[in-house]
Amino acid sequence: MQSGELSALCALHSIRGIGNRTLTRIYQQQVPFTEIYSAPAASLKNFGLKPNTIDQLLAYRARHDMHEQISGYQRQGISVKTLPDEDYPELLRNIYNPPFILYYKGDFSLTQQFGIAIVGSRAATVYGRTQTHQLAFDLARYQVTVVSGMARGIDTQAHKGALAAGGKTIAVLGSGVDVIYPGENYWLAQEIIDTGLLISEFAPGTRPEPGNFPMRNRTISGLAHGLAVMEAKLQSGALITADFALEQGRDVFALPGPVNNATSQGCNYLIQQGAMLLTGAADILAEYGIEVNEIKAADSEVKLDQNQLKVIECLQSGSLHIDALRNTTGMHPGLLSSVLLQLELQGLIQVTVGNMYSLL
């Protein structure tokens, strides 16, 4: 897309009320975005814009130059890809209502690689988090790109598992790529930008509103060849993603769990409905004809970094509340939560009622 058209497109997309469907309709009508942007007020309603949206566009034009929006993105290291571009990901292009515009930081070529999406509960159990980390780790060792949504719980472990294996991961956000949510994953996002891809269909600056996440979910499944659901309640975003995956013709895998665990009921239901039962990465790799020489757990020798050692030392004298650990270690709350989770997954500590932590 030529620079003038791209500038007009980004400016239009920053206006509330001009979303994916509107942009797609304008493009299909072969109306230049520059023409829409500069059209007289009386003509804008002919393009299907609502009165409130027209008012916002006119106010924007009065305050800004058309090229300011994309120039600001470039200064933040944010790049843009559009549906008409030749290197727009083919898998995503072929879904129903694909995002017309994608904003990203990192390696966009990962969208062309073989990928598996991993999703699940934010309130994941230790079982779910451990299994997810191991699955992502093993898939990444076989050059499979791990796609997820960077939410708490399962998504976070999917990204961390892939990174721990030195592999590639794509984080699809329900906010702008400059608005990291949850905030505790800020450093995880920076690591993903360095070696993977952070991507969103929402304009930079967009807050993580609830209505954004179903749209985000269809993009997660749309970028992948298959979907692994690790833990999910019967009413959950993960099952919505599974529905999108089935509509898009993707394979769906589900990790079985205890029948009395609410976060496993969704997975068990998917298996009853025909999803492939997932016991490990070998099940996925075999389905796609990837030869598996050997898959085993990560190095059994536990190697701790300085932050983890600091927490272990604090717990040597007995159980401590998370607030006491924060005061003693001096760690930022987000960093401390990440360290505690890693130690829990490694089976070195446990958390009990009231956020009390102790050594195992």
Disulfide bonds with the S-S distance in Angstrom:
none
